[in-house]
Amino acid sequence: RMVSNLVIDFAEAKKIIKETLEALDHKFFISRKYLEKTDGTHYLVSFAGPKGEFRLQLPKETTFLLDGEATVETLSTEIIRLMAPKMPPNIEALGVYVYEGVNKGAHIISEIKKQ
């Protein structure tokens, strides 16, 4: 919806996008389903891979737990989930593109439900 001939001021959109991406930048993404335990500073995750069992102790500050597998689709959805509450009330939907290579990626468009 337009407000003062703008959907959203570019400076405001840029600030919201930057804040959201800072929470994700330079992070190791892994599904929450692999979490075995946590302590004050680390996550202990384990999973079976094609070469056997993996157990990793990951620093919380450089790890981002996802509700699903670490795919571009899940990451796109997570970006929308993080950005939606920060959007002004006139924003009714968000679209996010995440690429994992040339012509490979996901584009998710989601309606924003206001509380």
Buried (B, 14 or more C-beta within 10 A) or exposed (E): EEEEEEEBEEEEBEEBBEEBEEEEEEEBBBBEEBBEEEEEEBBBBEEEEEEEEEEBEBEEEEBBBBEEEBBBBBBBBBBBEBBBEBBBEEBEEBEBEBEEEEEEBBEBEBEBEEE
